[in-house]
Amino acid sequence: MQWVKVLGGVVGAAALLGLGIILGHFAIPKGANVPAPSVSQDLDLEILETVMQQLEASRIRENLRELSREPHLASSPRDEALVQLLLQRWQDPESGLDAAEAPAYEVLLSFPSQEQPNHVAVVSPTGSVVFSCRQSEQNLTGEQVGPDVVPPYAAYAPPGTPQGLLVYANRGTEEDFMNLQTQGIKLEGTIALTRYGGAGRGAKAVNAAKYGVAGVLVYTDPADINDGQSSANETFPNSWCLPPSGVERGSYYEYFGDPLTPYLPANPSSFRLDPDAAPGFPPIPAQPIGFDDAKSLLCNLQGPVAPAAWQGALGCDYRLGPGFRSDGDFPADSQVNVSVHNRRELRNSSNVLGIIRGAVEPDRYVLYGNHRDSWVHGAVDPSSGTAVLLELSRVLGTLLKKGTWRPRRSIVFASWGAEEFGLIGSTEFTEEFFSKLQERTVAYINVDISVFANATLRAQGTPPVQSVIFAAAKQIPAPSPVGLSIYDNWIRYSNRSSPAYGVVPSLGSLGAGSDYAPFIHFLGISSMDIAYTYDRSKTSARIYPTYHTAFDTFGYVDKFVDPGFSSHQAVARTAGSVLLRLSDSLFLPLNVSDYGETLRSFLQAAQQHLGGLLEQHSISLGRLVTAVEKFEAAAKALEQHRSALQKGSPDPLQVRMLNDQLMLLERTFLNPRAFPEERYYSHVLWAPRTSSVATFPGLANACSRAMNTSLGSEAWAEVRRQLSILVVALEGAAATLRPVADL
């Protein structure tokens, strides 16, 4: 065991890190090049510039070619081969990294049956099949068929063979089904055709089942992803648009993490739920189809014309059904049969972790992660992010090997397993190391899809990370137009007016769409997601067109998404700069005052949209106003204290205490009992918001329920409870920011 001096105290290396070998008995290997640590070590701008220059677009391109060469569904042989590829790169002594490991979890996954393929057909009154939907996508580039290309399916949808008249239910929201019922359309025993968007995949089936629907079909409307383009000569391989046979696969499980071990790591010794009783699975069979097949079904429906907002781009008037019209392509009274034969299996799925041990504060971790598994080849999702991850770890490892650099804090690179099935690898990791991660993690950087398109940066995150992302983006040239920084280019596409800074780029908020979710919602760790994306003024696409299909290939990225890979390089530089600033800066570059803007905007929205209603029920926002003011004052005082320390030669312990205040702020917004109906969601500011009012989610949701319920005083009591939870969290946050000796 090696011992290092940390901020004036002696700390054992084995006691500092403890994630398996990583945070348990890890120490720097003998003979490693380790610069002499200094407690005043700060960000070296020359090292930062060196890293920026050494990140190569051509190497990212070759990484992507190798990563997306074959389909790599979670737990498949190719997925396991990629585990070994990452391990070999990070364990190679020439890599410069200090250690790497691949811990596995035994998790419940879902797959279509090879013996009984899922099938959707139109059946005549006599029982004959008069139309069948495709069971695989059209083989346009020679990559859409083969034993490793999983057929389109809805993961975790239960087996079954429901048959009934077809209805069109728009996006499958509860309001959509209510609308159909209001129009007198009989839903019991029907098959509902829905389109992606508006509601989560699994929520479509849940909502349908509430109204007696027997089965659900889901398709991608070209109006939502192709800007209306639907013919073969307008779509891939002639453009980046989704071809008519393209089918979006996905998980229909409603929660995240392993379904059988909620709040526990999926280790052999952990308690497991009964698979037949575990919540969160779709209650009825579901199956995704391509929009060419959806057109055959939808354009033959009878019944009332669907509302204008429900119309799409399939070239016909969308009708609601139920059933097909008598003058169409199918015999009158024909029904749709949905045959689903999915099976659930316990499989081993691995994370891969590569470690760079910090020289001064090895017990403070900056995590940088992306998932590895894909539905098919996954060139954009997720391999574009993994290609960047490998290039960044290569460049930093080279500096370590040369002995020219070692970060102040420890860096953990993570390749998460089974994300596509519900953020499983990252969630199991946070469950297994909950306390240690919560106590010691500075921030989590997520780069999943690194490049959606090549127009501009898109960043999401909690308010304190805004300043470090802005600082990085200002120092890096944009791929285009020449002469602009990434920051200046970003502000052209997406901006907002800040009371403190004027016009700045818009930092999006984090939902639960990638592996940052357990870190922010469950652990309360400052988190971000960084990518390059498209020009919203030129497309209304909800995501890149070939998302989760067999057309998301290396050739698709190379030709349409990012020719030359300059946007990949821009993301590598931006995320790499953020990583270095967080791991190397003497003072953590987290600006807590930026949370004040968010809280103030939430407060103003609550006062404007909920204030009058609350007054009618004798509920005052006065304590909330005071709590926001206390936070703003404490944040301002802490920033002033940091400025004062930066001007002198600060005591290392003073630096450590202030950094801990910055690091731990996000944790103060956690309340695991605030939302008992929401698994893992503990953050009172970023929990899911069902209300349309852009304010504190718990308060907004409670008010919305109280206005639309017959529970009366009980519902308004919940509003008061949520208001108290919020006030206590804000007061606790302010207390965390005040001088350490003050209570």
Stockholm file with secondary structure:
# STOCKHOLM 1.0

chainA/1-743         MQWVKVLGGVVGAAALLGLGIILGHFAIPKGANVPAPSVSQDLDLEILETVMQQLEASRIRENLRELSREPHLASSPRDEALVQLLLQRWQDPESGLDAAEAPAYEVLLSFPSQEQPNHVAVVSPTGSVVFSCRQSEQNLTGEQVGPDVVPPYAAYAPPGTPQGLLVYANRGTEEDFMNLQTQGIKLEGTIALTRYGGAGRGAKAVNAAKYGVAGVLVYTDPADINDGQSSANETFPNSWCLPPSGVERGSYYEYFGDPLTPYLPANPSSFRLDPDAAPGFPPIPAQPIGFDDAKSLLCNLQGPVAPAAWQGALGCDYRLGPGFRSDGDFPADSQVNVSVHNRRELRNSSNVLGIIRGAVEPDRYVLYGNHRDSWVHGAVDPSSGTAVLLELSRVLGTLLKKGTWRPRRSIVFASWGAEEFGLIGSTEFTEEFFSKLQERTVAYINVDISVFANATLRAQGTPPVQSVIFAAAKQIPAPSPVGLSIYDNWIRYSNRSSPAYGVVPSLGSLGAGSDYAPFIHFLGISSMDIAYTYDRSKTSARIYPTYHTAFDTFGYVDKFVDPGFSSHQAVARTAGSVLLRLSDSLFLPLNVSDYGETLRSFLQAAQQHLGGLLEQHSISLGRLVTAVEKFEAAAKALEQHRSALQKGSPDPLQVRMLNDQLMLLERTFLNPRAFPEERYYSHVLWAPRTSSVATFPGLANACSRAMNTSLGSEAWAEVRRQLSILVVALEGAAATLRPVADL
#=GR chainA/1-743 SS CCEEEETTEEEEHHHHCCSTTTTSSCCCCTTCCCCCCCTTCCCCHHHHHHHHHHCCHHHHHHHHHHHTSSCCCTTSHHHHHHHHHHHHHHHSGGGCCSEEECCEEEEEEEECCSSSCCEEEEECTTSCEEEECCSSCCCSSSCSCSTTSCCCCEETCCCBCCEECEEECTTCCHHHHHHHHHTTCCCTTCEEEEESSSSCHHHHHHHHHHTTCCEEEEECCHHHHSTTCCSGGGSTTSSSSCCTTCCCCEECCSSCSCTTCTTSCCCTTSCCCCTTTCSSSCSSCEEECCHHHHHHHHTTBCSSBCCGGGCCSSSSCCBCCSSBCTTSSSCTTCEEEEEBCCEEEEEEEECEEEEECCSSEEEEEEEEEEECCCSSSCIIIIIHHHHHHHHHHHHHHHHHHHTSCCCSEEEEEEEESSGGGTSHHHHHHHHHTHHHHHHHEEEEEECSSSBSCSSEEEEEECGGGHHHHHHHHHTSBCSSSTTCBHHHHHHHHSEEEETTTEEEECCBCCCSSSTHHIIIIISCCCEEEEEEECCTTTCCCSSCTTTTSTTCCHHHIIIIICTTSHHHHHHHHHHHHHHHHHHHCSSCCCCTHHHHHHHHHHHHHHHHHTHHHHHHTTCCCHHHHHHHHHHHHHHHHHHHHHHHHHHSCCCHHHHHHHHHHHHHGGGGGBCTTSCTTSTTCCBTTTSCCCSSSCSCHHHHHHHHHHHTCSCTHHHHHHHHHHHHHHHHHHHHHHHHHSCTTCC
#=GC SS_cons         CCEEEETTEEEEHHHHCCSTTTTSSCCCCTTCCCCCCCTTCCCCHHHHHHHHHHCCHHHHHHHHHHHTSSCCCTTSHHHHHHHHHHHHHHHSGGGCCSEEECCEEEEEEEECCSSSCCEEEEECTTSCEEEECCSSCCCSSSCSCSTTSCCCCEETCCCBCCEECEEECTTCCHHHHHHHHHTTCCCTTCEEEEESSSSCHHHHHHHHHHTTCCEEEEECCHHHHSTTCCSGGGSTTSSSSCCTTCCCCEECCSSCSCTTCTTSCCCTTSCCCCTTTCSSSCSSCEEECCHHHHHHHHTTBCSSBCCGGGCCSSSSCCBCCSSBCTTSSSCTTCEEEEEBCCEEEEEEEECEEEEECCSSEEEEEEEEEEECCCSSSCIIIIIHHHHHHHHHHHHHHHHHHHTSCCCSEEEEEEEESSGGGTSHHHHHHHHHTHHHHHHHEEEEEECSSSBSCSSEEEEEECGGGHHHHHHHHHTSBCSSSTTCBHHHHHHHHSEEEETTTEEEECCBCCCSSSTHHIIIIISCCCEEEEEEECCTTTCCCSSCTTTTSTTCCHHHIIIIICTTSHHHHHHHHHHHHHHHHHHHCSSCCCCTHHHHHHHHHHHHHHHHHTHHHHHHTTCCCHHHHHHHHHHHHHHHHHHHHHHHHHHSCCCHHHHHHHHHHHHHGGGGGBCTTSCTTSTTCCBTTTSCCCSSSCSCHHHHHHHHHHHTCSCTHHHHHHHHHHHHHHHHHHHHHHHHHSCTTCC
//
